[in-house]
């Protein structure tokens, strides 16, 4: 009967072969979404979690909120005293731009951050301090930003300007010299494409200048925008997070934050999960409906086979063979198209996520590939078995006489 399945699948106009394009499209959608989510997850695991993210907790401050503690100097010291905490790194955010007095300096506007213990910058030139602590006046820049290649400035002093408040709604431009100690790959965009990294004291001084305060007073009152808390072991993260939350800090494990894939990637993961259900349901429904239609259109042919000695089980075998061939073709075609699509789009995924996603990262995991390859055939087989069960009940002799 497998030989009959092959012949009828190729030649019969209403064979189950006609369902292959729809099933292939659904399989491709499943593989594409699974590949998108897999690429984002792989980039996060490689570039964030493996650099210490599994043992880190993020603290956040919210302007105007009385229910969350500010990340002031005193509060951060209290957080550092929680058992299990090894280090607290505060992030002070501001900006620098081209100094008016600088001659032959590039035109730039960069956002400044504190170089934190979580920032494992992919250095292109220069070296990243092992303890993630820059000296005051040192800066790490992106290799290229806003059309400027900063690799030529490594080891040199770059004149930079910053905003210094002179009143509630006024300010002036002040200048400082920053020594460029290295440049990093600009595709690493955890803080955006135009981020410059400074020592904590330098970053705090720039942020304090906008508030018309000395750096020490700003750190003691306004505090940092965010902070990273490092703990000794991964199994301490939940306990330390709960302790910090009891102290009214807004605390969350870095691993939880980065694993909740943002925007497109979170939607892709959700769509992939629903695609499994939809693909299975559609395959069963198509198998049941098309099996009935196929049997009814070929009742004369099947009846002759039954008169010649073929049983209902044999005829079901023909239909099940057709569904297996259809499912295999749809699964292979859809899976290859979906995987190829996610691999080709890996560059766009990198831009959206802000982390490098390679073509290999965008290949769905083994579990997703197994589902993509098995669901079309399994669903179609189940639907065909149900549909053929009812369609083949008619008496073959009556059918032959009617078609004679």
N, C-alpha and C positions, 0 to 999 in steps of 0.2 A: 504493500500500500504506500510505502514511502516513495516508490517510483511514480505511482499515480499522483501523489501529492505534488511532486516536482513538475509533472506535465500539466496538471490542472492549474497550479500556481502560475505557471508561465503563460498558459494559453487561454484559460477561461476568463471571459470578460468581467464576471462578477466574483472572481476569486478574492481571497483576503489580501492579495497583493496591493489593492487600491488603498488600503488603510496605512500603508508604510509611510507616505509623506507626512501625515499628521503626527504619527507616533515619533517619527524622526525629529520633527520640529520640537515636540515636547521634550524629547530626550536631550536635544541640543540646548534647550533652555535650562534644563536641570544641570547639565554639565557646565554650562557657562556660568550660572549663578554659583554653583559649588566651587568652580575655579576662582571666581572673583573673591569669594569669602576666604578661600584657602590661601590665596596670594596675600591678602591683607593680614590674615592670622600669622602666616609664616614670617612676614616682614616685622610684625610686632614682636613675635617670639624671639627672632634673631637680633633685632636692633634695639629692643627695649628691655624685655624681660631678662635676657641672658646677660645684660650689662649691670645687673643688680636689682632690676625691677621687682623680682620676687621677694626681696627683703626690704622693700621701701614703702613708705606711707606718705601720701600727699596731704598737706595741710593747705587750706584755702581761707582767704579773708573775703568778707563781703562788706562793701562800703555801706554804711547806714544801718547795718544789722546789729541789734543789741544781743541777739541770741547766740552769736558766734564770736568767739574771742578774737581780738586782733592779734596779728603776729608780731607783736612788739618784742623788744629785747627781753623784758622780764618774762613774758609769756613763753617765748621760745626757750628760755632757760628752764622754766618749769616743765616744758615738754621734754627737754633733754634729760630730766631727772627721772622720768618714767622708767621702771625696770625693763631692761632689754634694749633700750635705745643707746646706740653708739655714737650717733652724730646727727646734728640738725643743720641743714643748709637752706638759708633764706634767699629768695629771689626778689631783687629790687629792680623795677622796670623804669626805663626812661628812654632817651634818644640822644643821638649825636648827629651833627651835620657839618658841612664844609665850613671851615673858619674863614671869616672875611679877610683876615690878614695873610692867609696862606697863599704862597705863590706856587703856581703850577701844581696845585693839589686837585685831585679828582672831585667832581661834584657828587655828593652822596648824602643820604639820609638813612640812618640805620637805627633800629631799635636795640637798646642795650639791656642785657640780662646778666645776672650773676652766674658765673660758671659754677654749676652745682655738681654734687656727687653723682647725679643721675645722667649728666651730660657726657656721653662717650662719643665725642665728636670724631668723625672720620677725617683725620688730618691729612692734608695733601702736602703741606710744607710746614716745617716746624714741628715741635713736639708738644703733646698734651701733658701737663703736670700729672704725676702719678696720683697725687692726693687731691686732684681737681682744684688746687688753690693757686690762683695767679697772684703775682705781687701787685701792689698798688701802682696804677699807671700802665699796666700791661693790658693788651687786648688781643682777642682772637677774632678774625673776620672771616666771612665766607670768601672762597677763592674768587668768585665773580658775583657781582650784584649791581644791578642798575647800569650795566654796560661797563663796569670798572673791574679790571683784573688786579686784585690786591696781592697776588703772589709776589709781585715786584717790590712790595713794601715790607716783606718779612725781614725783621732785624732793623728796620728803620723806624724813625719817629714820625707819626702822622699828626699834624695839627687838626684839632677837632673843636667844634663849638657846641655849646649846649644852652638850654634856656634857663635863665635865672630870674625868678619872680622878683619884681620890685614893688608890687602892690596887689590888691585883690584881683584886678583884671588887667594887669600890665606886667611886662617883663622885658628883659634885655638879653643880648647874646653875650655869653662869657666863653673864654677859650681855655683849652688845656692841651697838653701834649700826651699822646698815647703811643707806647712802643708796641708795634705789631710783632708778636712772638710766634704767630702761625696763622695759617688759613685752612679751612675745612671744606669738604665737599659740599657745595650748596644744595645738592639733592637731599641732604639731611636737614629736614625742615620742621623739627619738633617745635620750634618757637617761631616759625615763619621763615620766608626766604631771605629776609634782610636782617638777621639777628647778629649782633656783635656781643661777645662775652667778655666780662670784666671781672676783676677781683671784687669781693663783696663790699669792701670799704669804698672803692671807686664807684661801683654801681649805686650804692646807698647815697653817696655824695651828690650824684647827678639827680637822683629822685628827690633828695631833700632840697636841692636848689629850686625846683619847681614849686615847692611849698614855702619857700622863703624861711627855711629853718636850717640850723646846723645839722650835720649828719647824725650826730649822737642823739639829739633831741628828736629828730624825725624817726629814727629807729626805735626810740623809746615810746613815742606817742602814736604815730601813724602806722609804723610797722611795715613788714614786707607784704607783697601781693600774694605770694605763695611760699611754701617751704617743703622740703623733702626730709623725712625722718628715716634714718637707716636703723635697722635692728640687727641683732646678732644672727638669728636663724630664721628661716622661712616659717617654721611652725610657731613663731612668736608674733607674727604679723597680726593675726586676728585678736589676740589678747592685748597687744599694745594699742591697736586701733580702738578697741572698746574702752581702754583706759583713757586715751586721749579724748574720745567723745564724751566720756563722763566729766572731763575737765572743760567741756563746752567748746572744744576745738572742732572745726569741720574737717574730719579725717576720713580718708578712704585709701585702701590698698592700691598701689599703682598697678598691680596685676589685674585687679578688677576693672580699673578705668580703661586700660589699654585693650583688654579683651572684649569690652563692649564696643565692637567695631562701629565707627561713626558713619552716619549718612548712607551713602551708596552701598558701603560694605555690609552694614547691618541689614539693610533692605535686601541685599543679595542673599545673605545667609537665610533670612526669613523666607524669601521667594523659593530658594532651593528646597527648604523643608516642605513648603506647601506643594512644590512641583512634584515631589515624591508621591503625595496623596493624589494629586490631580492626574498624574501619569498613570498610576495604577487604576484609578476609577475610570478614566477615559479608555484605557486599554480593555478593561473588562466590558464596558458598555459597547465599545465598537465591536469587540469580538462577538458579543451576544447578538447584536443587531445584524451585523454583516453575515454572520453564520446563517441566520434565518433567511436573509435575502439570497445568499448564495445557494442554499439548499433549494429554496423555492424556484429559483431560476434554472436549476439543473435537476429538477425532480425526475424528468424523463431519463436522463443519463444515469442517475443513481438507482432509479427503479429497475432499469435493465441490468445493472450490476447485481442488484439484489435477486432478481429472477434467475440470474446465472449462478447464484450461490453465495454472493457476498452478503455478509451480515451487517446489521446496524453498527456493530462495533468497528467493522472494516471501514464503513463510510465515515464514521466519526474519526477514524484514524487518518483518512484523507484530509478532512477539514483541519484536524489538529496539526497535521504535517504542514499544511498551508500556513496556519497561524504561527507555527514555530519558525518557518522560513521568513515570514513577514516580520516577526518580532526580531529575529537576528539581524536582518537587513536594516530595519529601523534603528535598532540599538547601536550597531556599528557605525552607521552613517551619522546619526545624531551625536553620539559620543565623540567621534573624531571632529565633527564640526564645532561642537561646544568647547572641547579642549583647545582646538586650534584658535577659536575666537578669543578665549580668555588669555591664551599665551600672547596673541597679537596685541591685545589691549593692555598688557602689563605695563607698558610705558605710561599710558594714561592713568592707570591705577596708582602708579608712583606719584604722579603730580597731585592727584586727589588726596591721597593719604599723607603725603609728606615724608614717606619712607621709601627706600628703593625696593621695588617689587620686580623680580626677575621672571622670565618666561617659565622657568622651572617651578617657581613659587606658585604660579597661577594654574598649575595642574591639580585637579581635584584629588583628594585622598583616595586610597584604595577602596574604602567603604562606599564613597560616592560613586566611584567608577563601577563597582560591582552592582549597585542599585541601578545605575543608568543602563548597564548591559543586560540585566536580568528582568527588570520590571516590564518592558514592552512585551517580551515573549511570554512571561508568566501571566500577566494580565490578559493578554490576548488568548492564551490557552484556556484560562478559566472562563472567559466570556464565550469562547467558541464551544466549549464543552456544554455550557448552559444552553446556548442557542440551538446547537445541533440536537440536543436531547429532545427538544420539543418538535423541531422541524422534521425529524426523520421518523416520526410516528405513523405517518400516513401509509396505508396498505399499498405495496409496490404493484400488485396486479391491477388495482383500480387506476393507479397512475399511468401504467403502460397502456391500458385500454383507452384512457382519456387522451393520452398524447398520440395514440396510434391513428 
